[in-house]
Amino acid sequence: GPVAETFQVIQGAVTEEYVRSTQGVFQFELSGDGGGTWYIDLKTKGGSAGFGKPRVPADVVMSMSSADFVKMFTDSLKPFMVFM
């Protein structure tokens, strides 16, 4: 589905430079189609993204609908609006 496809794109875009400059782990608690727990690890060597909990504790946990998550990462919805 769209959430899994979005995480595949994110995983493909993760670089050592992003990991070095970000040093954060993000966990997403998504509701709706494709929901569940997903993560982006930009702290651990090599970085990673996918379904389930990250291997290390998350620095940030965000809860949102799957639809808003996909919109946020396809630039249809600004992160500030998701936060609000």
N, C-alpha and C positions, 0 to 999 in steps of 0.2 A: 503494500500500500504506500501512500504518499509519505508517511512518517519513516518507514524503513528506507525508502528511496532517498529521502533527505539525509538520513544518517549515513547512507552509502556515499553520498556526495561529500559530506563532511569528513568521513574517514579518508577518502581519497585526497582531500585537500590538506590534511594534517601534515605539517612538516616539523622538523627539529627546531627551526626558527620560531614557529608559533609556540612550541613547547617552551623554549628558552625565554621568550618574551612574555608569555602569559602566566605560566606557573599556577594554573588553577584547574580544578575539577568541577564540572557542572553536572548536576543531576536534574533530570526533568521528570516530573510526575504528570503524565499526560492522561486526560480523560477522553472518551469517545473512541472512534475508529482508530485502530493502531495504537491505542493507549497502553499505559503501563509505565514502568520505570525504564528510562533511557539515560545515557550519559555521554559526556564529551570529556576526556581526560587529556588536558594540556599541561600536565605536571610530570607524569611518569615518562621515562625515556621512550622515545618513539611516538608517544601519544596514541590515543585510540578513541573510538566512539562506537556505540552500539546499544543493544538491548540489555537490560538488567542493571544491577548496581555496579558502580565502579569498583575496582580492586582496592582503591584507597578511599578514605573518607572524602566526601564532597565538600568543597569550599562554599558552594552556592547550590541551593535546591529551589527550583522553580516549579510551581504547579500551574497548569494551564490546559486548555483543550488542545487536542491534537490538531484541529483545524487552525487555531491561532499559532501553534508552533510552526506548522508548514508555511503559513502566511508570513511569519516573522523571518524565516530563513529564505524565503523567495522574494523578500523585500516588498511584499504587499501590505505588511503591517509593521510599523515602526516599533522597536523594542520598548520605547517609552510608553507607548499606548498599551502594550501588553502589561507592563508594570502597573499602570493606572487601573 
